[in-house]
Amino acid sequence: MSEINIAVIDDHDLFREGIILVLSQIDGFNIVFDASDGNQFVEALNHLKVDIALMDIEMPAINGIQATINALKVNPDLKVIALTMFSDTGHYTQMINAGVKGFILKKTNKFELQQAITTVYLGCSYFSQEILKKMAFQSLHSNQCNQLTAREMEVLDLICKGLTSQEIAGNLFISIKTVEVHRGNIFLKTNVRNTAELIIWAVKTNLITIE
């Protein structure tokens, strides 16, 4: 895998400097830019090659939502990962619609940070497991997903709530093997590769809302 060019955008200087220090210790990660303001980052994209942007949600001038929208207009190939706290839940849907490919908690460890960046760089989406467990989901507009069976809709709902295949099997009184069959069918029908992408698909199609 080639070197990954990373930008860090966060208005808390101490946090931003700390995350840069952590990233600089990981082979293959190259920190090419950091800023406390989303506008500075968007302007820098005109002359800077960035693969991954770690984007704070709450910032002065423009927030992470608008900064992501503006940045992707300049560089559509850019992949943005939101740096978030539990209290940011209300902004998740807006960040997803803006084009964010991943969410990680600000208190995350070095291993998960590396995993999130690598996963998103390779073309997948990433949600911190703690965020999945924190999120609450409500199914809506099931007629927009006619390709899924009633049972697949039940499995989808539980997947989005962060339940494992074993937990889903227990909730629905079916075998783990049957759950895996349903999971595979859901992934195939929705053309996603992992749970994070499935959640993003479900939010964008208004099948679920994040409370």
C-alpha positions as CSV (number, residue, x, y, z in Angstrom):
1,M,0.0,0.0,0.0
2,S,1.3,3.4,-0.9
3,E,1.9,6.2,1.6
4,I,-1.4,7.9,2.8
5,N,-1.5,11.7,2.8
6,I,-3.5,12.9,5.8
7,A,-4.9,16.2,6.9
8,V,-6.2,17.0,10.4
9,I,-8.8,19.7,10.9
10,D,-9.7,20.5,14.5
11,D,-10.0,23.8,16.4
12,H,-8.6,22.4,19.6
13,D,-4.9,22.9,19.2
14,L,-3.8,20.4,22.0
15,F,-6.0,17.6,20.6
16,R,-4.9,18.3,17.0
17,E,-1.2,18.3,18.0
18,G,-1.7,15.1,19.9
19,I,-3.3,13.2,17.1
20,I,-0.6,14.4,14.7
21,L,2.0,13.0,17.1
22,V,0.2,9.7,17.1
23,L,-0.2,9.5,13.3
24,S,3.5,10.5,12.7
25,Q,4.5,7.3,14.5
26,I,2.7,5.0,12.1
27,D,4.6,3.8,9.0
28,G,3.0,4.8,5.8
29,F,1.1,7.8,7.2
30,N,2.2,11.2,6.0
31,I,0.7,14.3,7.7
32,V,0.6,16.9,4.9
33,F,-1.6,19.6,6.5
34,D,-3.3,20.6,9.7
35,A,-5.6,23.5,10.5
36,S,-8.1,24.8,13.1
37,D,-10.5,26.1,10.5
38,G,-12.4,24.3,7.7
39,N,-11.9,27.2,5.3
40,Q,-8.1,27.0,5.6
41,F,-8.3,23.3,4.6
42,V,-10.6,23.9,1.6
43,E,-8.2,26.6,0.3
44,A,-5.2,24.3,0.8
45,L,-6.8,21.6,-1.3
46,N,-6.2,23.7,-4.4
47,H,-2.5,23.0,-4.2
48,L,-2.3,20.0,-1.8
49,K,-2.7,16.2,-2.4
50,V,-4.7,14.8,0.5
51,D,-6.1,11.2,0.6
52,I,-7.7,11.3,4.1
53,A,-9.1,14.2,6.1
54,L,-9.8,13.8,9.8
55,M,-12.5,16.4,10.3
56,D,-13.9,17.8,13.5
57,I,-17.7,18.4,13.4
58,E,-18.0,21.5,15.7
59,M,-15.7,24.3,14.5
60,P,-15.8,28.1,14.2
61,A,-16.3,29.9,10.8
62,I,-17.7,26.8,9.1
63,N,-18.5,23.5,10.8
64,G,-17.3,20.1,9.7
65,I,-20.5,19.4,7.7
66,Q,-20.0,22.4,5.4
67,A,-16.2,22.0,5.3
68,T,-16.7,18.4,4.1
69,I,-19.2,19.6,1.4
70,N,-16.8,22.3,0.2
71,A,-13.8,20.1,0.3
72,L,-15.4,17.4,-1.8
73,K,-16.3,20.0,-4.4
74,V,-12.6,20.8,-4.8
75,N,-11.4,17.1,-4.5
76,P,-14.2,14.5,-5.1
77,D,-11.7,11.7,-4.4
78,L,-11.0,12.9,-0.9
79,K,-12.1,10.6,1.9
80,V,-13.3,12.3,5.1
81,I,-13.4,10.7,8.5
82,A,-15.4,12.6,11.2
83,L,-13.7,13.1,14.6
84,T,-16.6,13.0,17.0
85,M,-17.9,12.8,20.5
86,F,-21.0,11.1,21.8
87,S,-22.7,14.4,22.0
88,D,-22.4,14.9,18.2
89,T,-25.0,12.2,17.5
90,G,-27.5,14.8,16.1
91,H,-25.0,15.7,13.3
92,Y,-24.3,12.1,12.1
93,T,-27.0,12.1,9.4
94,Q,-25.8,15.5,8.1
95,M,-22.2,14.3,8.0
96,I,-23.2,11.1,6.1
97,N,-25.2,13.1,3.6
98,A,-22.2,15.5,3.2
99,G,-20.1,12.6,2.1
100,V,-18.2,11.4,5.2
101,K,-17.0,7.8,5.0
102,G,-16.2,7.1,8.6
103,F,-16.7,8.1,12.2
104,I,-14.3,7.7,15.1
105,L,-14.5,8.9,18.7
106,K,-12.0,11.6,19.8
107,K,-11.0,9.3,22.7
108,T,-10.1,6.5,20.3
109,N,-6.7,4.6,20.6
110,K,-3.9,4.4,18.1
111,F,-4.9,1.0,16.9
112,E,-8.4,2.0,16.0
113,L,-7.3,5.3,14.4
114,Q,-4.9,3.4,12.2
115,Q,-7.6,0.8,11.3
116,A,-10.2,3.5,10.5
117,I,-7.8,5.4,8.2
118,T,-6.6,2.3,6.4
119,T,-10.1,1.0,6.0
120,V,-11.5,4.2,4.5
121,Y,-8.4,4.7,2.3
122,L,-9.0,1.2,0.8
123,G,-12.5,2.2,-0.2
124,C,-14.7,1.0,2.7
125,S,-16.5,2.9,5.4
126,Y,-15.8,2.8,9.1
127,F,-17.8,3.3,12.3
128,S,-16.3,3.0,15.7
129,Q,-18.0,0.1,17.5
130,E,-18.7,2.4,20.5
131,I,-20.6,4.8,18.1
132,L,-22.6,1.9,16.7
133,K,-23.6,0.9,20.3
134,K,-24.4,4.5,21.2
135,M,-26.6,5.1,18.2
136,A,-30.4,4.5,18.4
137,F,-32.2,3.6,15.1
138,Q,-35.8,3.8,14.1
139,S,-37.0,2.0,10.9
140,L,-38.9,4.3,8.5
141,H,-40.4,4.1,5.0
142,S,-40.0,0.4,4.5
143,N,-41.7,0.8,1.1
144,Q,-38.5,2.4,-0.1
145,C,-36.7,-1.0,0.3
146,N,-39.1,-3.4,-1.4
147,Q,-36.1,-5.6,-2.5
148,L,-35.7,-6.7,1.2
149,T,-38.0,-9.3,2.7
150,A,-39.7,-8.7,6.0
151,R,-37.2,-11.0,7.8
152,E,-34.3,-9.2,6.1
153,M,-35.7,-5.9,7.3
154,E,-35.7,-7.2,10.9
155,V,-32.1,-8.4,10.5
156,L,-31.2,-5.0,9.0
157,D,-32.7,-3.2,12.0
158,L,-30.7,-5.2,14.5
159,I,-27.5,-4.9,12.5
160,C,-27.9,-1.2,12.5
161,K,-28.3,-1.3,16.3
162,G,-24.9,-2.9,16.5
163,L,-26.0,-6.5,17.4
164,T,-23.7,-9.4,16.5
165,S,-25.0,-12.3,14.5
166,Q,-25.2,-14.4,17.7
167,E,-27.3,-11.7,19.3
168,I,-29.5,-11.3,16.3
169,A,-30.1,-15.1,16.2
170,G,-31.2,-14.9,19.9
171,N,-33.5,-12.0,19.3
172,L,-35.2,-13.6,16.3
173,F,-35.1,-17.2,17.5
174,I,-33.2,-18.4,14.4
175,S,-29.8,-20.0,13.9
176,I,-26.6,-18.0,13.5
177,K,-26.2,-19.6,10.1
178,T,-29.6,-18.3,9.0
179,V,-28.6,-14.8,10.2
180,E,-25.4,-15.0,8.1
181,V,-27.5,-15.9,5.1
182,H,-29.8,-13.0,5.6
183,R,-26.8,-10.7,6.2
184,G,-25.2,-11.8,3.0
185,N,-28.4,-11.3,1.0
186,I,-28.8,-7.8,2.5
187,F,-25.3,-6.8,1.6
188,L,-25.8,-8.2,-1.9
189,K,-29.1,-6.4,-2.5
190,T,-27.9,-3.1,-1.1
191,N,-24.5,-3.4,-2.8
192,V,-22.5,-2.7,0.4
193,R,-19.4,-4.5,1.8
194,N,-19.6,-4.0,5.5
195,T,-21.9,-2.8,8.4
196,A,-20.7,0.8,8.2
197,E,-21.6,1.1,4.5
198,L,-24.9,-0.6,5.2
199,I,-25.7,2.1,7.8
200,I,-24.7,4.9,5.5
201,W,-26.9,3.3,2.8
202,A,-29.9,3.0,5.2
203,V,-29.5,6.6,6.3
204,K,-29.3,8.0,2.7
205,T,-32.3,6.0,1.6
206,N,-34.3,7.4,4.6
207,L,-34.9,3.8,5.7
208,I,-33.6,4.6,9.2
209,T,-33.0,7.8,11.1
210,I,-30.4,8.5,13.8
211,E,-32.0,9.8,16.9
